[in-house]
Amino acid sequence: MLTNETLHTLETRRSCRAYLDRQVEDKMLDAVLQAGMYAPTGMGRQSPVIVAVQNKTVRDELSRLNAAVMGNAGDPFYGAPTVLVVLADTACPTWQYDGSLVMGNLLNAAASLGLGSCWIHRAKEVFDTPRGKELLQKWGVPNAERLTGVGHCILGYPAPDGEKPAAPRKEGYVTYVR
C-alpha cells in the first residue's frame, strides 16, 4: 500500500481528551489556522469563519454554554486551552459541508504538528442563542447574523493519556464498483 507523511497523519490522528496546562504557541496555532483557511469550499465561496479563542475567561464561558446544551456542568472541552470555533454563512447552500471540511483540516493539521485536537459538537446550539449571537457581535465577527456554528475544534498539547489507539476499521467500509 502506498504511504507518505500526509497519509500517515490521516491514519494515526485521534481525538484527544486530556491536555497539558500549556497554551498553544502562536506559530503552531497560525499553521493550524492556515490549514483551515485552505479547506475546499463549495464554488470557492469560503463561507466558513474561524474564531480562535485563547482567552481563558472566554474559553470557560464557551465551555459552560456548551455543557448547558447537554444539561450538565462538566468541561466538554477536556481542559484544552484553545478553542477554534468554526461557523459558516447559512446564506451559502454548502455551509455545513464547507465548515465540516474546515474542521477536518484543522484536526489533521494539528495532528501533523504533534498537537492534540477533538471536534466538539453543539456549536450550532450555542451560537444560535442570543448569548452566542451577542458574543459574535462583541468579537466583531463579520456577518454574524448569518452565521451558525459548525463545531468547536479544541486544541492543545496532549497529556500522556490523552489519545487512544485507533479501533480496527469495520468490514464493508469500502465497496468497489469497477
ZITA-V754415 format. One record per pair of residues at least 4 apart in sequence whose C-alpha atoms are under 7 Angstrom apart, sorted by sequence separation. I is the first residue (numbers start at 1). J is the second residue. D is the distance in whole Angstrom. If there is no record, write none. Layout:
BEGIN
<<I | J | D> <I | J | D>>
END
This chain:
BEGIN
<<3 | 7 | 6> <4 | 8 | 6> <5 | 9 | 6> <6 | 10 | 6> <7 | 11 | 6> <8 | 12 | 6> <9 | 13 | 6> <24 | 28 | 7> <25 | 29 | 6> <26 | 30 | 6> <27 | 31 | 6> <28 | 32 | 6> <29 | 33 | 6> <30 | 34 | 6> <31 | 35 | 6> <32 | 36 | 6> <33 | 37 | 6> <34 | 38 | 6> <35 | 39 | 7> <40 | 44 | 7> <41 | 45 | 6> <55 | 59 | 6> <56 | 60 | 6> <57 | 61 | 6> <58 | 62 | 6> <59 | 63 | 6> <60 | 64 | 6> <61 | 65 | 6> <62 | 66 | 6> <63 | 67 | 6> <64 | 68 | 6> <65 | 69 | 7> <67 | 71 | 6> <68 | 72 | 6> <75 | 79 | 7> <94 | 98 | 6> <95 | 99 | 6> <96 | 100 | 6> <97 | 101 | 6> <98 | 102 | 6> <99 | 103 | 6> <100 | 104 | 6> <101 | 105 | 6> <102 | 106 | 6> <103 | 107 | 6> <104 | 108 | 6> <105 | 109 | 6> <106 | 110 | 6> <107 | 111 | 6> <108 | 112 | 6> <109 | 113 | 6> <110 | 114 | 6> <111 | 115 | 5> <122 | 126 | 6> <123 | 127 | 6> <124 | 128 | 6> <125 | 129 | 7> <128 | 132 | 6> <129 | 133 | 6> <130 | 134 | 6> <131 | 135 | 6> <132 | 136 | 6> <133 | 137 | 6> <134 | 138 | 6> <135 | 139 | 6> <136 | 140 | 6> <137 | 141 | 6> <143 | 147 | 7> <158 | 162 | 5> <3 | 8 | 7> <24 | 29 | 6> <41 | 46 | 6> <54 | 59 | 7> <67 | 72 | 5> <68 | 73 | 7> <90 | 95 | 6> <110 | 115 | 5> <111 | 116 | 6> <127 | 132 | 4> <128 | 133 | 7> <136 | 141 | 5> <53 | 59 | 6> <67 | 73 | 6> <89 | 95 | 6> <110 | 116 | 6> <126 | 132 | 6> <127 | 133 | 6> <67 | 74 | 6> <88 | 95 | 5> <110 | 117 | 7> <137 | 144 | 6> <67 | 75 | 7> <136 | 144 | 6> <64 | 73 | 7> <67 | 76 | 6> <66 | 76 | 7> <107 | 117 | 6> <88 | 99 | 6> <107 | 118 | 7> <133 | 144 | 7> <63 | 75 | 6> <87 | 99 | 7> <63 | 76 | 6> <86 | 99 | 6> <63 | 77 | 6> <128 | 148 | 6> <127 | 148 | 6> <127 | 149 | 6> <59 | 83 | 7> <124 | 148 | 6> <124 | 149 | 4> <123 | 149 | 4> <124 | 150 | 6> <54 | 81 | 6> <123 | 150 | 6> <54 | 82 | 5> <123 | 151 | 5> <53 | 82 | 6> <54 | 83 | 7> <122 | 151 | 7> <123 | 152 | 6> <53 | 83 | 5> <121 | 151 | 5> <52 | 83 | 6> <53 | 84 | 6> <120 | 151 | 6> <121 | 152 | 6> <52 | 84 | 5> <119 | 151 | 6> <120 | 152 | 5> <51 | 84 | 6> <52 | 85 | 6> <119 | 152 | 6> <120 | 153 | 6> <50 | 84 | 6> <51 | 85 | 5> <119 | 153 | 5> <50 | 85 | 6> <51 | 86 | 7> <118 | 153 | 6> <119 | 154 | 7> <50 | 86 | 5> <117 | 153 | 6> <118 | 154 | 5> <49 | 86 | 6> <50 | 87 | 6> <117 | 154 | 5> <48 | 86 | 7> <49 | 87 | 5> <117 | 155 | 5> <48 | 87 | 5> <49 | 88 | 6> <116 | 155 | 6> <117 | 156 | 7> <48 | 88 | 4> <115 | 155 | 7> <116 | 156 | 5> <47 | 88 | 5> <48 | 89 | 6> <115 | 156 | 6> <116 | 157 | 6> <47 | 89 | 5> <115 | 157 | 5> <116 | 158 | 5> <115 | 158 | 6> <47 | 92 | 7> <48 | 95 | 7> <47 | 95 | 6> <48 | 98 | 7> <100 | 150 | 7> <103 | 153 | 7> <47 | 98 | 7> <48 | 99 | 5> <99 | 150 | 6> <42 | 94 | 6> <96 | 150 | 7> <91 | 146 | 7> <42 | 98 | 7> <66 | 122 | 6> <90 | 146 | 6> <41 | 98 | 5> <89 | 146 | 5> <90 | 147 | 6> <23 | 81 | 6> <40 | 98 | 7> <89 | 147 | 5> <90 | 148 | 7> <88 | 147 | 5> <89 | 148 | 7> <18 | 78 | 6> <19 | 79 | 6> <66 | 126 | 6> <87 | 147 | 6> <88 | 148 | 6> <17 | 78 | 5> <18 | 79 | 7> <19 | 80 | 6> <40 | 101 | 7> <65 | 126 | 6> <87 | 148 | 5> <88 | 149 | 7> <39 | 101 | 6> <87 | 149 | 4> <88 | 150 | 7> <39 | 102 | 5> <86 | 149 | 6> <87 | 150 | 5> <86 | 150 | 6> <37 | 102 | 7> <86 | 151 | 5> <36 | 102 | 5> <39 | 105 | 6> <85 | 151 | 6> <86 | 152 | 6> <36 | 103 | 7> <85 | 152 | 5> <84 | 152 | 6> <85 | 153 | 6> <36 | 105 | 5> <83 | 152 | 6> <84 | 153 | 5> <35 | 105 | 6> <36 | 106 | 5> <83 | 153 | 6> <84 | 154 | 6> <35 | 106 | 6> <83 | 154 | 5> <82 | 154 | 6> <83 | 155 | 6> <33 | 106 | 7> <82 | 155 | 5> <32 | 106 | 6> <35 | 109 | 6> <80 | 154 | 6> <81 | 155 | 7> <82 | 156 | 6> <80 | 155 | 6> <81 | 156 | 6> <80 | 156 | 5> <32 | 109 | 5> <77 | 154 | 6> <32 | 110 | 6> <13 | 108 | 7> <10 | 108 | 7> <13 | 111 | 6> <9 | 108 | 7> <16 | 116 | 5> <16 | 117 | 5> <9 | 111 | 7> <15 | 117 | 6> <16 | 118 | 6> <9 | 112 | 6> <15 | 118 | 5> <24 | 156 | 6> <23 | 156 | 7> <22 | 157 | 7> <19 | 156 | 6> <20 | 157 | 6> <19 | 157 | 6> <20 | 158 | 6> <19 | 158 | 4> <20 | 159 | 5> <18 | 158 | 6> <19 | 159 | 5> <18 | 159 | 5> <16 | 158 | 7> <18 | 161 | 7> <19 | 162 | 6> <18 | 162 | 4> <17 | 162 | 5> <16 | 162 | 5> <17 | 163 | 7> <16 | 163 | 5> <15 | 163 | 6> <14 | 163 | 6> <14 | 164 | 7> <14 | 166 | 7>>
END
